[in-house]
Each structure stands twice: as structure tokens, then as C-alpha cells.
């Protein structure tokens, strides 16, 4: 049997048509205490056995702001690290953060569930697609908070959201208020999610959100913008 690995990692979604599901795709861990533990649930939705292994990668960023994954197996204990799941069955994976606890800001990881090839009888010439699910995990030290700073670009057609806090900024928990000479507008994440490059803004990072008539009725240039927490 020939095996083809799907190019790239499937992230932030659950696709039963691909043969298995992983939930949740986003997990929040505390650095210490009971919150340092979490549970993942994998369901084999295909008609043949499924073998998977779990890897941990820490998210870092290059000078262009692009995600770079670094092996970080020592930061998490995953049990079991590998499993064989029968058709229609479920498998629970327990994860515990095991880092040294020295971080002062929230850190981010990919906990990746990778499908392994399973040889089937009488299928020597067939092709099997292998899929990886790259779940997202955040690990927060005690007492951290996100602190958004919002600016309008010099051209007035882009909103710049910088996280000056020490916790991850979850855009789904905020509304964006904007003003221009033509009036004001409030836009929630239910609209912005289709046009934003990210939902989560790490400490020290900036999210650039171009203003478009696809999601805003205001004419640019904008005069001001701010984030208001959901009530």
C-alpha cells in the first residue's frame, strides 16, 4: 500500500469525512494545578482500524511573523502517546503540562494527532491518505491578562490590534468599535472571523485588520477604533 501524507496540517476544525475527529481543537491549560490537565477525544469514523501518534510542538515565530514549530515533547505528558482505535470507537488522550513553570507570559503549542499507516489485507496496490490534526494549546501562568491596544493606520484603512498584555488575546471575546466622518459602527467576531487572519493574538504580537466594504459599512479613512469586551 502506498501512503500519501496530506500537505500541511489540518487546524482548528473537525472533519469526519477525513476518517476521524479530534475534540477539542483549542485547549487552554494553566501552568500549575489541576488546570494543567486536559482531555482530548478522538473518534474513528471510518470502517477500518486507525493508528495515531501524538506529538507536541511549541509555536515560535520568525522575523516575518510566520509560525515556526519546535519539538517540545518534554513540555507535555501525553497518555497514551500512540493508540489503535477500532472502527466506530473512541479513544481518550490525557495531556498534562510538564514545563518548568518559568514563563511569565502565555505560551502556545500545537498538539498534533498524526495518522499512521495501517496495512490492510488485499490492498497492496491501493493508496491511503494520512491526515494530521494540529490542535492549538495555550499555557498560561497565574494572573496573566490580555491588554489590547488599538490604532488606526496612517492611511485610515487598516485597524492595528496589538496585545500589550501577558495573556493571549481572544478576539471572539471583543467587539470592534470604529468611527469615521460618516458615522460609527460596532462589529463582532461573528462577522470579523471570515476576514481576520487570526482569532488569537499572542503577547507582543499585532493583528492587522484591513477595513473592507465586505464587512464594514463605514467609508474610510477611519478616525478611531477600539475594542470593547463582550458583556
C-alpha positions as CSV (number, residue, x, y, z in Angstrom):
1,X,0.0,0.0,0.0
2,X,1.2,3.5,-0.8
3,X,0.7,6.2,1.7
4,X,0.2,9.9,1.0
5,X,0.5,12.5,3.8
6,X,-1.9,15.4,3.4
7,X,0.2,18.5,2.7
8,X,0.0,20.8,5.7
9,X,-1.7,20.3,9.0
10,X,-5.5,20.5,9.5
11,X,-6.0,23.0,12.2
12,X,-9.0,24.4,14.1
13,X,-11.6,22.2,12.7
14,X,-13.1,18.7,12.8
15,X,-13.6,16.8,9.6
16,X,-15.4,13.5,9.9
17,X,-15.1,12.9,6.2
18,X,-11.4,12.5,6.6
19,X,-11.8,9.4,8.7
20,X,-11.5,10.6,12.3
21,X,-12.4,13.5,14.6
22,X,-10.4,15.2,17.4
23,X,-12.0,17.3,20.0
24,X,-11.4,19.9,21.3
25,X,-9.3,21.6,18.6
26,X,-8.5,24.5,21.0
27,X,-7.4,23.8,24.6
28,X,-6.4,26.2,27.5
29,X,-4.0,25.0,30.2
30,X,-2.9,26.5,33.4
31,X,0.8,26.3,34.1
32,X,0.2,24.8,37.5
33,X,-2.5,23.0,39.5
34,X,-5.5,21.0,38.2
35,X,-5.8,23.3,35.2
36,X,-2.6,21.9,33.9
37,X,-4.5,18.8,32.9
38,X,-6.9,18.3,29.9
39,X,-8.6,15.6,27.9
40,X,-8.8,15.0,24.2
41,X,-11.3,12.7,22.5
42,X,-10.6,11.0,19.2
43,X,-13.3,9.2,17.2
44,X,-12.6,6.8,14.4
45,X,-15.4,7.4,11.9
46,X,-14.0,5.2,9.2
47,X,-14.6,1.5,8.6
48,X,-11.1,0.3,9.2
49,X,-8.8,0.5,12.3
50,X,-7.0,3.7,12.9
51,X,-3.5,4.1,14.3
52,X,-2.4,7.5,15.6
53,X,0.5,9.0,17.5
54,X,0.6,12.4,19.3
55,X,3.5,14.9,19.1
56,X,4.0,18.2,20.8
57,X,5.4,21.3,19.1
58,X,6.0,24.7,20.5
59,X,4.9,27.7,18.4
60,X,7.6,30.3,17.8
61,X,7.7,33.0,15.1
62,X,10.3,34.2,12.6
63,X,11.1,37.8,11.7
64,X,8.2,37.8,9.2
65,X,5.8,36.7,11.9
66,X,5.3,33.3,10.4
67,X,4.7,30.3,12.7
68,X,7.7,28.1,13.3
69,X,7.2,24.8,15.1
70,X,9.9,23.5,17.5
71,X,9.7,20.0,19.1
72,X,8.7,20.2,22.7
73,X,7.9,16.7,23.9
74,X,9.3,17.4,27.3
75,X,6.7,20.1,28.0
76,X,3.7,17.8,28.0
77,X,2.9,14.3,29.1
78,X,0.5,12.7,26.7
79,X,-1.1,9.4,27.6
80,X,-1.2,7.2,25.6
81,X,1.4,8.6,23.1
82,X,0.1,6.2,20.5
83,X,-3.2,4.3,20.1
84,X,-5.0,1.9,17.8
85,X,-8.7,2.8,17.5
86,X,-11.2,0.3,16.1
87,X,-13.9,1.4,13.6
88,X,-16.6,3.5,15.3
89,X,-14.7,3.5,18.6
90,X,-13.4,6.4,20.7
91,X,-10.0,7.0,22.4
92,X,-9.3,9.4,25.2
93,X,-5.9,11.1,25.4
94,X,-4.8,12.8,28.6
95,X,-2.5,15.7,28.4
96,X,-0.6,17.3,31.3
97,X,1.6,20.4,31.1
98,X,5.1,19.4,32.5
99,X,7.1,22.6,31.7
100,X,9.4,24.2,34.3
101,X,6.8,26.9,35.0
102,X,9.3,29.8,34.5
103,X,7.3,31.5,31.7
104,X,5.9,34.9,32.6
105,X,3.6,35.1,29.6
106,X,1.2,32.7,28.0
107,X,2.9,30.2,25.6
108,X,1.4,28.4,22.7
109,X,1.7,24.8,21.3
110,X,0.5,22.5,18.6
111,X,-0.6,19.1,20.0
112,X,-0.6,17.1,16.8
113,X,-2.5,13.9,16.2
114,X,-0.9,12.1,13.2
115,X,-2.4,9.1,11.4
116,X,-0.1,6.2,11.0
117,X,-0.3,3.7,8.1
118,X,-2.2,0.5,8.8
119,X,-1.6,-2.3,6.4
120,X,-4.8,-4.0,5.1
121,X,-5.1,-7.4,3.5
122,X,-5.5,-7.5,-0.3
123,X,-4.7,-3.7,-0.6
124,X,-1.1,-3.9,-1.6
125,X,-1.6,-1.6,-4.6
126,X,-4.1,0.9,-3.1
127,X,-3.3,4.5,-1.9
128,X,-4.1,5.7,1.6
129,X,-4.3,9.3,2.6
130,X,-2.9,10.1,6.0
131,X,-4.1,13.1,7.9
132,X,-2.7,15.2,10.7
133,X,-4.8,17.3,13.1
134,X,-2.8,20.2,14.6
135,X,-4.8,21.2,17.7
136,X,-4.0,24.5,19.4
137,X,-3.0,24.7,23.1
138,X,-2.3,27.7,25.3
139,X,-0.5,27.5,28.6
140,X,-1.0,30.5,31.0
141,X,0.9,31.3,34.2
142,X,-1.1,32.6,37.1
143,X,-2.6,36.1,37.0
144,X,-1.9,37.0,33.3
145,X,-4.3,39.2,31.4
146,X,-4.5,40.3,27.7
147,X,-4.3,44.1,27.1
148,X,-5.3,45.2,23.6
149,X,-4.1,48.4,22.1
150,X,-5.9,49.5,19.0
151,X,-4.7,52.0,16.4
152,X,-5.8,53.1,13.0
153,X,-3.1,53.0,10.3
154,X,-1.8,56.3,8.8
155,X,-3.9,55.6,5.7
156,X,-7.0,55.1,7.8
157,X,-8.0,51.9,6.0
158,X,-6.5,49.4,8.5
159,X,-7.0,48.6,12.2
160,X,-3.9,47.5,14.1
161,X,-4.6,45.5,17.3
162,X,-1.5,44.9,19.5
163,X,-1.6,42.7,22.6
164,X,0.4,44.5,25.2
165,X,-0.6,42.1,27.9
166,X,0.9,38.8,29.1
167,X,-2.1,36.5,28.2
168,X,-3.3,35.5,24.8
169,X,-5.9,37.9,23.3
170,X,-9.0,36.1,22.1
171,X,-10.8,38.3,19.5
172,X,-14.0,36.4,19.9
173,X,-14.5,38.0,23.3
174,X,-14.5,41.6,22.0
175,X,-16.4,43.9,19.7
176,X,-14.6,46.3,17.4
177,X,-15.9,49.9,17.5
178,X,-14.9,52.2,14.7
179,X,-15.6,55.8,13.8
180,X,-15.2,57.9,10.7
181,X,-16.5,61.2,9.4
182,X,-19.5,59.2,8.1
183,X,-20.6,57.8,11.4
184,X,-19.7,54.9,13.7
185,X,-20.1,51.1,13.7
186,X,-19.7,48.1,16.0
187,X,-18.6,44.8,14.5
188,X,-18.5,41.5,16.4
189,X,-16.3,38.4,15.9
190,X,-19.2,36.6,14.1
191,X,-18.5,38.9,11.2
192,X,-14.8,39.5,11.6
193,X,-13.9,35.8,11.7
194,X,-14.3,35.5,8.0
195,X,-11.9,38.4,7.3
196,X,-9.3,38.2,10.1
197,X,-6.1,36.3,9.7
198,X,-6.2,35.1,13.3
199,X,-8.6,34.7,16.3
200,X,-5.8,34.7,18.9
201,X,-3.2,37.4,19.3
202,X,-0.1,36.3,21.4
203,X,1.6,38.8,23.8
204,X,3.6,41.3,21.9
205,X,2.1,40.5,18.6
206,X,0.0,42.7,16.3
207,X,-3.1,41.8,14.2
208,X,-3.5,43.9,11.1
209,X,-7.2,44.1,10.0
210,X,-7.8,45.8,6.6
211,X,-11.1,47.6,6.6
212,X,-13.2,46.4,3.7
213,X,-16.8,47.0,2.5
214,X,-17.1,43.2,2.7
215,X,-17.7,43.6,6.5
216,X,-17.9,47.3,7.2
217,X,-20.4,50.0,6.1
218,X,-18.1,52.9,7.1
219,X,-16.3,54.9,4.5
220,X,-12.5,55.1,5.0
221,X,-10.4,56.7,6.2
222,X,-11.3,55.8,9.8
223,X,-10.8,58.3,12.6
224,X,-10.5,55.9,15.5
225,X,-11.1,52.4,16.6
226,X,-11.3,50.5,19.9
227,X,-12.0,47.0,21.3
228,X,-14.8,46.7,23.8
229,X,-15.2,43.5,25.9
230,X,-18.4,41.5,25.4
231,X,-20.9,41.9,28.3
